[in-house]
Amino acid sequence: MAITITMGIQKGGCGKSTTSGILSYLLKEDGYRVLSIDMDSQGNLTELLSEQPSNEFIGKSVLEGIQQNDIKHYIVRISENLDLLPANNFLATLPRWIYTGKTYTGETIQFSGNPSLILDNVLDQVRDDYDFIIIDTPPSLSEQTTNALCASEYVVVLFESSNWCYSAIPNFIDSVNSANEFGKRETKVLGILRTLNDVRRNDAKAFNEMIEEDYPNEIFQTVITRKAPVGRLSLFGFNENAELKQALDQYRNFYKELIQRVKN
């Protein structure tokens, strides 16, 4: 049965989609069967992995899979060992559908049950088909995020070294604890990953040290710094990208730490 890991923090610009895509790539390169799920209506993970505009998946996304209770039909093959449940802007209508039954097409599909366990329940259809399921989340504590957390055994918290992200950490960890209490997966924080670190800024260094002091047992030792090849990954993708090795180098240490924690 797949191990499910969510990438999250209720703040934008912290590297969730990039980290989700790179982790998915490294796992599949290591021979694991991986399903990546985009639960962010911006569709950035979808575009990173598929190298297509997210609007190409209108009517063929994770939203329809959830509403039709049939996600197998909406899984997209990216490469050997890597599949994707894509997203697009219409995923933002998920809460309206949950509480009114109205889809973005005007169709009525009534839902009954726990609104936080919809994704968890439909993933039971495919958990045995994969070794890992990686979920990208939006920069908010939304129904999409709640469903991702409740569907996961582990959560990687993304920390971009700034005051606003620092203040977001406690609330997000509270959300993880709530998923542990009300979900079925014994959801827990696997670790806090420091991302997009600007080595030129003293305040960034200070925030990295503060978060390590506050959460000494959770913090990953790897610190992801801002590098141009990583920033251009969304442009060049994983195929025929001359900068790919440079983009992935520092993430490989994070990957090793993550695998070790999962095994332990």
N, C-alpha and C positions, 0 to 999 in steps of 0.2 A: 504494500500500500504506500502511496506517495507521501512524502514529507512535504508539508505545505508551509511556505515562508512568505510573509507579507513584508514589503518595504513601506515604511510610513513615517509621517510627521505632518501635523496640520499646518504646514507652511510651504509656500512655493519656493522654487529655486534652490532646492537642497540636494538635487541629484538623484531623486527616487527613480525616475524612468531610466536614466543612464545606468544606474547601478543595477536595476532589475534586468535590463537588457544584457549587460556585461556578465552578470552572474548566470543568467540563463545560457549564454554562449559558452562560458567556461565549464559549466556543468555538462552540457551536451558534448563538448570537446573531450571531456573526461570519460565519456561513454555512458553517462546517465540519460535516461529518457525524461525529457523535460516538457512541461506545459506551462507557458507563460500566459498570464491573464491580465488584461488591461482593464482596470476598474476606474480609470480616469477618463472623463468625457473629452479631455483634450486630445487623447489618442496618441500621445507621444511615443509610448512603448510600441504601439501598433505600427507607427511609421518607421521607427528605428529598426524593428525586426523584419517587417514586410517590405520595406523600401517602397511603399505605396502611400498615397494620401489616405488618411483615415476615413474620409468620405466614400472611398471605394467600398467600404464595408457596411454602408447603410443597408439595413435589412438582413445583414449577414454577420451580426456581432454578438457579443456576450449578452447584450440586453435581450435580444430575441431568444437566445438560448435559455435565459432565465425565465422569461415570460412563457415560453412554450414548454418549459420543463424538459428540454431536450438539447443539452449542450453539445453532444457528439456531432450533431448536424452542422454546428457552426464553428468547429475547430478547423483552423487553417494550417496546413503543413508548411513549415518554413524550410526545414532541411532534415536530414536524417537525425533522429533523436530530439528534434525541437519542433513543437507545435505551438500555436497561438490562438487564444480566444480574443479577437480584436474588439476595439471600442471606437466610438465616434461621438459627436456632439449630442446625439440623442440619448446617450447614457444618462445625461443630466435629468431626463424625465423619469428615471427609476422611482424616486420617492412618490411622484404623482401617481404612477401606476400602482405602487404598493397600497396606497391609502384610498384610491378611487376606482381602481380597476381599468382606468383609461390609458391606452397606449398612445404613442405619438402619432399613430396612423388614424386614431379615432376609434379603433376597435376596442371592445370591452373584454378583458380577460380577468375575471375575478381571482383575487388571491386571498387565501385564508391560511393562517399559521403565524409563526413568529417572524416578524419583519427582519430580524437580525440574522436569521438562520437560512435565508433563501439560498444564498450561494453555497453554503455548507451542504445543504441537502442535495442540490443538483450536482455538486462535485462528486457525490457518491457514485454517480454513473461512470466516472472515469478514473477514480483514484487508483484502481488496480492496474491501469494502463501506463502509469508513470512512476518514476523514482522520486521526482521533485515537481512540485507545483510552485511557481513563483508569481506573486501577485503585486502589481503596481497600484498605488492608490492616489486619489486626488489630494490636493493641499487643503483639506478641510475634514472636520469630524462629521461626515455625512453618512447617509445610509450605505453608500458604496464602501466607505471606510469601515463602518461597523460590520458589514457583511464579510469583508475581507479578513478582519481580525478574528471574527467568530469562526471562520473557515480554516484557520491556521493553527498549527502547533507552535510556530515560532514567528517572532516579529523582529526585524532589524530596524532600529530607529535611526533615521538619518539626521545628522547634526552638522549644519553649516555654521561656521564659527562667527556668530553674531548675537547681539542681545535679544532680538526677537525670537530667534530660534532657541536660544538658551531658555527663555521664559516659556516656550511651547512644550519643552520636554516633560515637565511634571504632568501637565494635562493629558498629554498623549499616553504616558505610562499609566495614568489612571484609566484611560480608555482600554488599554491592553488588559489591565486587571479586571475591568468590567466584563470584557470578553471571556476571560478565564472563569468568571463567576457565573455568567449567564449562558455561555456557549457550551459546547460538548467536547472541545479539543484540548482543554487544559492549556490554553494559550499563554505563552510566556515570552518575555523579552530575551532574544538570543544574544543581543549585543547592541551597542550604540556605535555607529560608524561615523567618524569625523570626515566630512567631505568638503570639496571645493575650498580647501584651505589656501589662503593667500599668504605665502611665506614672507611677503614684504611688509605685512601689517603686524604691529605689536599687539593691537587689540585682539586679532585673530589668535595669536599665540596665547594670550591671556585667557580667552574663552576656552580654548582647547585644554588648558591646564585646569580651569575651573570645573569643566565637565568631567575630567578624569578624577578630580578630588571628590566630586559629588557622587559619582557612580563608578568606583574603582573596580568593582566586580563585573560590570556590564560592558565597559569600554573595550573596543577592539584596539589592539596596539597599532594597527595600520592607520595612517592618516593619509587621506587622499588629497593631493594638492591640485591646484588649478594648472592644467596643462593644455596647450592648444590642440594636440591630437585627440584628447578626450572631448573637448568642445566641438571638434569637427566630426566626431563620430556620427552625429545626427545627419551630417551632410554626406559622408562617404560610406557609412554603414560598415558591415562586417565582411562584405565580399569585395575582393579586388581593391582593398584599402591599403595603400603603401605605408600608412601610419599605424596600422592596427597593432603591431607589436608594441609600439610606444604608448598607445592608448591603453593597452591591457596590462602593461608591466606592473604598475603599482597595485592594481586590483588583484593580481595573483596572490599577493601576501594576504589580503583580506579573504580571498577565497579559501586559502589554506586554513586560516583561523576559523572561518565559518564551518568548514567540513569537520574540523577537529571538535568544535563545540557540539555540532549535531551528533557526532559519534559518541561523545561523552555523555 
